[in-house]
Amino acid sequence: MDISQKIVWNVYSTGVTLIGGIVTKQLVDGAWTFVTGEEPPDPNDPSTPAEAALVRVLVIALGMGLTQVLINRFAARRWAAITGEASPVRAVNLRF
């Protein structure tokens, strides 16, 4: 895979990730309001109770982590469908 494809991949995956992050934030905020009936607290505000701030941070982290996995998988599949090649991310064999 040449350098231009890697650049296009980086632009494409960054754009998809940004859009997904914005949508996820809106969904998490909406879910918080729906479940609690209140506006989401600001975890950085000193007047926010520590428990509410911690729960808020955990909910955001869970939502963003799940979104990242789903978006990465979506972007890699679309890349393969469009180019006929594995995405640069999939070309690297990452094992943990």
ROVEX-10731 format. One record per residue (C-alpha): residue number from 1; y, x, z. Coordinates in pm, whole numbers. Layout:
[NUM, [Y, X, Z]]
...
REM end
This chain:
[1, [0, 0, 0]]
[2, [332, 148, -103]]
[3, [648, 167, 103]]
[4, [821, -123, -75]]
[5, [542, -361, 23]]
[6, [571, -247, 384]]
[7, [946, -313, 376]]
[8, [894, -658, 228]]
[9, [625, -725, 491]]
[10, [861, -621, 772]]
[11, [1140, -844, 643]]
[12, [902, -1136, 590]]
[13, [727, -1110, 926]]
[14, [1057, -1060, 1111]]
[15, [1207, -1370, 949]]
[16, [904, -1584, 1027]]
[17, [900, -1454, 1386]]
[18, [1270, -1528, 1439]]
[19, [1233, -1882, 1311]]
[20, [923, -1931, 1525]]
[21, [1100, -1799, 1833]]
[22, [1393, -2035, 1788]]
[23, [1163, -2333, 1735]]
[24, [949, -2234, 2034]]
[25, [1254, -2207, 2261]]
[26, [1363, -2555, 2158]]
[27, [1012, -2694, 2214]]
[28, [980, -2530, 2556]]
[29, [1323, -2659, 2659]]
[30, [1236, -3007, 2534]]
[31, [899, -3003, 2711]]
[32, [1067, -2889, 3035]]
[33, [1316, -3176, 3015]]
[34, [1043, -3427, 2929]]
[35, [813, -3319, 3213]]
[36, [1072, -3266, 3487]]
[37, [1347, -3503, 3376]]
[38, [1598, -3222, 3433]]
[39, [1765, -2959, 3220]]
[40, [1584, -2623, 3222]]
[41, [1719, -2390, 3492]]
[42, [1871, -2055, 3414]]
[43, [1637, -1798, 3571]]
[44, [1925, -1547, 3592]]
[45, [2149, -1780, 3793]]
[46, [2145, -1678, 4162]]
[47, [2175, -2044, 4265]]
[48, [1848, -2131, 4088]]
[49, [1562, -2148, 4340]]
[50, [1321, -1857, 4301]]
[51, [1023, -2087, 4243]]
[52, [1197, -2272, 3959]]
[53, [1309, -1944, 3802]]
[54, [957, -1800, 3821]]
[55, [798, -2112, 3671]]
[56, [1060, -2116, 3395]]
[57, [995, -1751, 3306]]
[58, [618, -1806, 3304]]
[59, [648, -2112, 3080]]
[60, [873, -1926, 2836]]
[61, [640, -1623, 2833]]
[62, [335, -1839, 2769]]
[63, [509, -2029, 2490]]
[64, [642, -1717, 2321]]
[65, [312, -1530, 2353]]
[66, [117, -1816, 2200]]
[67, [374, -1852, 1925]]
[68, [360, -1480, 1847]]
[69, [-16, -1489, 1797]]
[70, [-3, -1801, 1581]]
[71, [287, -1672, 1370]]
[72, [126, -1332, 1317]]
[73, [-192, -1500, 1199]]
[74, [3, -1739, 975]]
[75, [212, -1459, 822]]
[76, [-95, -1242, 756]]
[77, [-277, -1531, 585]]
[78, [24, -1621, 370]]
[79, [73, -1255, 275]]
[80, [-289, -1229, 167]]
[81, [-265, -1553, -30]]
[82, [50, -1442, -211]]
[83, [-28, -1075, -275]]
[84, [-408, -1078, -278]]
[85, [-408, -790, -30]]
[86, [-441, -768, 346]]
[87, [-110, -752, 529]]
[88, [1, -410, 653]]
[89, [-72, -526, 1007]]
[90, [-430, -616, 919]]
[91, [-473, -292, 726]]
[92, [-441, -105, 1055]]
[93, [-750, -152, 1268]]
[94, [-616, -214, 1618]]
[95, [-873, -238, 1896]]
[96, [-800, -275, 2261]]
REM end
